[in-house]
Amino acid sequence: MADGVILACEMIEDEVRLALETLAPEEQPPVVWVESGLHDRPERLHAALRALLEKLDQGAHAGQVVAVSSVRPGPGPARGRREQIMVEPVDTVFLAFGFCGNALNGLSAEHMRLMFPRVDDCISLLLNRGCLREEVPRNPRHYYMTRGWFNHESSLKEAFDDWEDRYGPERAAKLRKVMFAGYECVNLIDTQAYAVSECLEQSRGVADTLELDHRVVQGSVQLLGRLFRGEVDSEIVAVPPGETIGFDHLFTAQDCTGVPSD
């Protein structure tokens, strides 16, 4: 049985690939990519992850290779990028997700260990440069993005374009102002996984459109690297076979043995 497989949102493709470089080629788990558009409906993301886990669990139990649904990361609707990939039976699934609107809550596997970072969502995942979840330097009045927001299906861009087409420029501008009334700044996260210069003009364009300030802030893929190496510590959760992921896993830190600490 192989060691593990990664389930990852295509939106953080750059960061996942960089984190995998911290492992030797022969130690890198295969990646099953999940379409980014599912984040708009956490219940759909939850259902997609549950279906993937059920298929992988069947393979682990039977000791057989299984075909699972993935997408080829890239722009445009996911329906044109779907594909089946073959995954050998594994004993661990690395979930490269935060709780993402409770999408992880209630997931389980009977024959595999589930591991995931103790973060609320992918923004906190990428802003964590080596601290506790509760200490992530995140401003609730700032809107965060990476290159993935421009290279993959983006609900924000689609919404802006749709409003322009349906209501015209003037009313679309009013809708944007209402939607982002509580925000002060657009932050591009420099995760070191891509050249910031390649999308700086685009992120500044978003800030200008929303009439917000613009900044580049430092991020990291260190948490993803620790996850893919199978490290279990205060910020990497390991859920044994038969146990269900719950809110206690998000709010309770673990020690290096995987046992909740006081």
C-alpha positions in Angstrom: 0.0 0.0 0.0 1.3 3.4 -1.0 1.9 6.0 1.7 -0.6 8.6 0.7 -2.5 10.8 -1.8 -3.1 14.6 -1.8 -6.5 16.1 -2.4 -6.0 19.8 -3.2 -7.9 22.8 -4.5 -6.6 23.8 -7.9 -6.7 27.5 -6.7 -3.5 26.8 -4.7 -1.8 24.8 -7.5 1.4 27.0 -7.4 1.8 26.6 -3.6 1.1 22.8 -3.6 3.7 22.3 -6.3 6.3 24.4 -4.5 5.6 22.5 -1.2 6.1 19.2 -3.0 9.6 20.3 -4.0 10.6 19.9 -0.3 10.2 16.1 -0.8 12.4 13.8 -2.8 10.7 12.9 -6.2 10.1 9.3 -5.0 8.4 10.6 -1.8 5.9 12.9 -3.5 2.3 11.7 -3.2 0.1 11.9 -6.3 -2.3 14.9 -6.4 -6.0 14.8 -7.1 -7.1 18.3 -8.0 -10.5 19.6 -6.9 -12.2 22.4 -8.9 -11.9 25.8 -7.4 -15.5 26.8 -8.1 -16.8 24.4 -5.4 -15.7 26.9 -2.7 -18.7 29.1 -3.6 -20.9 26.3 -2.3 -19.3 24.6 0.7 -21.9 21.9 0.7 -20.9 21.0 -2.8 -17.2 21.0 -1.9 -18.0 18.7 1.1 -20.0 16.3 -1.2 -17.1 16.2 -3.7 -14.5 15.5 -1.0 -16.8 12.8 0.6 -17.2 11.1 -2.8 -13.4 11.1 -3.3 -12.8 9.7 0.1 -15.3 7.0 -0.3 -13.7 5.9 -3.6 -10.2 6.0 -2.1 -11.4 4.1 1.0 -12.8 1.4 -1.2 -9.4 1.0 -2.8 -7.6 1.0 0.5 -9.9 -1.7 1.9 -9.7 -3.9 -1.2 -6.1 -3.3 -1.9 -6.9 -2.2 -5.4 -6.2 0.7 -7.7 -9.2 3.0 -8.2 -10.2 5.7 -10.7 -11.1 9.0 -9.1 -12.3 12.3 -10.6 -9.8 15.1 -10.9 -9.5 18.3 -12.9 -6.6 19.6 -15.0 -5.7 22.9 -13.2 -6.3 25.9 -15.4 -8.7 28.7 -16.4 -12.3 28.2 -17.6 -15.2 26.0 -16.6 -14.2 22.8 -14.8 -16.5 20.7 -17.0 -14.0 20.9 -19.9 -11.1 20.0 -17.7 -12.3 16.9 -15.8 -10.4 13.6 -16.0 -10.1 10.3 -14.3 -6.8 9.4 -12.7 -5.7 6.1 -11.2 -4.7 6.0 -7.6 -3.1 3.0 -5.8 -4.4 2.0 -2.4 -3.2 4.4 0.3 -3.1 4.6 4.1 -3.2 8.4 4.3 -5.1 11.2 2.6 -3.5 14.7 2.8 -6.3 17.3 2.6 -4.8 20.5 1.3 -7.7 22.5 2.5 -8.8 24.7 5.4 -12.2 24.1 7.0 -13.5 26.2 4.1 -17.0 27.0 5.2 -17.2 23.7 7.2 -16.5 21.6 4.0 -14.2 19.3 6.1 -16.6 18.9 9.0 -18.1 15.4 9.1 -15.6 13.8 6.7 -14.3 10.4 7.6 -12.6 7.2 6.3 -12.8 3.7 7.6 -9.4 2.5 6.3 -7.3 5.6 5.9 -5.9 8.3 8.1 -6.9 11.9 7.2 -4.5 14.7 7.7 -5.1 18.4 7.2 -3.8 21.8 8.4 -5.5 23.5 11.4 -6.6 26.6 9.5 -10.0 28.2 8.6 -9.4 28.4 4.9 -6.7 28.6 2.2 -6.0 32.3 3.0 -5.0 31.4 6.6 -3.1 28.4 5.2 -0.9 30.6 3.0 -0.5 33.5 5.5 0.8 31.1 8.2 4.6 31.5 8.2 5.1 29.3 11.3 2.6 30.2 14.0 -0.6 28.9 15.7 -3.9 29.2 13.9 -5.0 31.8 16.4 -1.9 34.0 15.6 -2.2 34.1 11.8 -1.6 37.8 10.7 -4.9 38.3 8.9 -6.9 41.5 8.7 -10.6 41.0 8.4 -10.9 44.2 6.4 -8.5 43.1 3.8 -9.2 41.0 0.7 -6.5 38.5 0.0 -5.5 36.7 -3.3 -2.7 34.9 -5.0 -1.9 34.2 -8.7 -4.3 31.3 -8.5 -7.2 33.8 -8.3 -6.3 34.9 -11.9 -5.2 31.6 -13.3 -8.2 29.5 -12.3 -12.0 29.8 -12.3 -12.8 32.8 -10.1 -16.3 33.5 -8.8 -15.2 37.1 -8.1 -14.2 37.9 -11.7 -17.2 36.0 -13.0 -19.5 38.1 -10.8 -17.9 41.4 -11.9 -18.2 40.4 -15.6 -21.8 39.2 -15.1 -22.8 42.4 -13.4 -21.3 44.5 -16.2 -23.3 42.5 -18.8 -26.6 42.4 -16.9 -26.7 45.8 -15.3 -24.2 48.0 -17.1 -21.1 49.8 -15.7 -22.8 52.2 -13.4 -25.0 49.8 -11.5 -22.2 47.2 -11.5 -20.0 49.7 -9.8 -22.6 50.3 -7.1 -23.0 46.5 -6.5 -19.2 46.2 -6.1 -19.2 49.1 -3.6 -21.9 47.5 -1.5 -20.2 44.0 -1.6 -16.9 45.4 -0.5 -18.1 48.2 1.8 -16.3 46.7 4.8 -12.9 46.3 3.0 -10.0 48.7 3.0 -7.3 46.9 1.0 -6.6 44.2 -1.5 -3.6 42.1 -0.6 -1.6 40.0 -3.0 0.1 37.2 -1.0 3.7 36.5 -2.0 4.0 32.8 -1.2 7.3 32.5 -3.1 5.5 30.0 -5.4 5.2 32.4 -8.3 6.6 35.6 -9.6 4.6 38.4 -8.1 5.4 40.6 -11.0 3.4 38.3 -13.3 0.1 39.3 -11.7 0.8 42.6 -9.9 -1.0 44.6 -12.6 -4.0 42.3 -12.3 -4.2 42.6 -8.5 -3.7 46.3 -8.6 -6.5 46.4 -11.2 -8.8 44.7 -8.8 -7.9 47.2 -6.1 -8.5 50.1 -8.5 -11.9 48.6 -9.5 -13.0 48.3 -5.9 -11.4 51.7 -5.0 -9.3 50.1 -2.3 -5.6 50.3 -1.3 -3.2 47.6 -2.6 -0.4 45.8 -0.9 1.9 42.8 -1.3 2.1 40.7 1.9 4.4 37.8 2.7 3.0 34.3 2.8 4.5 30.8 3.0 4.0 27.2 2.0 5.6 25.8 5.1 2.4 24.4 6.5 1.7 22.6 3.2 5.3 21.2 3.3 4.8 19.9 6.8 1.5 18.4 5.9 2.9 16.5 2.9 5.8 15.2 4.9 3.3 13.7 7.3 4.4 15.7 10.3 1.8 15.9 13.2 2.1 18.9 15.4 0.0 21.7 16.9 -1.1 22.9 13.4 -1.2 19.6 11.5 -4.2 17.4 12.4 -4.1 13.6 12.0 -7.5 11.8 12.2 -7.2 8.0 12.5 -9.3 5.6 10.5 -12.9 5.4 11.7 -12.9 8.9 13.3 -14.9 11.8 12.0 -13.4 15.3 11.4 -15.2 17.8 13.7 -14.9 21.3 15.0 -12.8 20.1 17.9 -10.0 19.4 15.4 -10.1 23.0 14.3 -10.2 24.6 17.7 -8.0 22.2 19.7 -4.3 22.1 19.1 -2.5 18.7 19.1 0.9 17.8 20.4 3.4 15.8 18.4 1.7 12.5 19.2 -1.6 13.6 17.8 -3.2 13.8 21.2 -5.2 17.0 21.9 -3.3 19.2 24.3 -4.6 21.5 27.1 
